[in-house]
Amino acid sequence: MKTSFANPGNKTTAMRALETIKQQNGSVDELNTHFRLLISKAGLDMVQNAALLVQMYEDAISLRLFQTLVVNGKNSDNIETYMANTSEVD
């Protein structure tokens, strides 16, 4: 019999994945898609958890890209804006 209750372990797994996700050799758009998926799976609100998500995102993107964003004033405290700016700069 299938249960209709969500597995709480999935949220924990998604949070751990958000904490460790890295861009590596993939594109920023691929990272953004995966990052958004994990946010959804973790059940996080992008506005209420903006500071946490921005920190996780900064840890996920490459150092070169992070530096470019900061130098050009394209980093943001809004995760959606940050992700859009990162995609534009990459």
Protein Blocks (a to p, Z undefined) as FASTA:
>chain_A
ZZfbdcfklmmmmmmmmmmgcfklmcfklmmmmmmmmmmmnopafklmmmmmmmmmmmmm
cfklmmmmmmnopacfbfklmmmmmmmmZZ
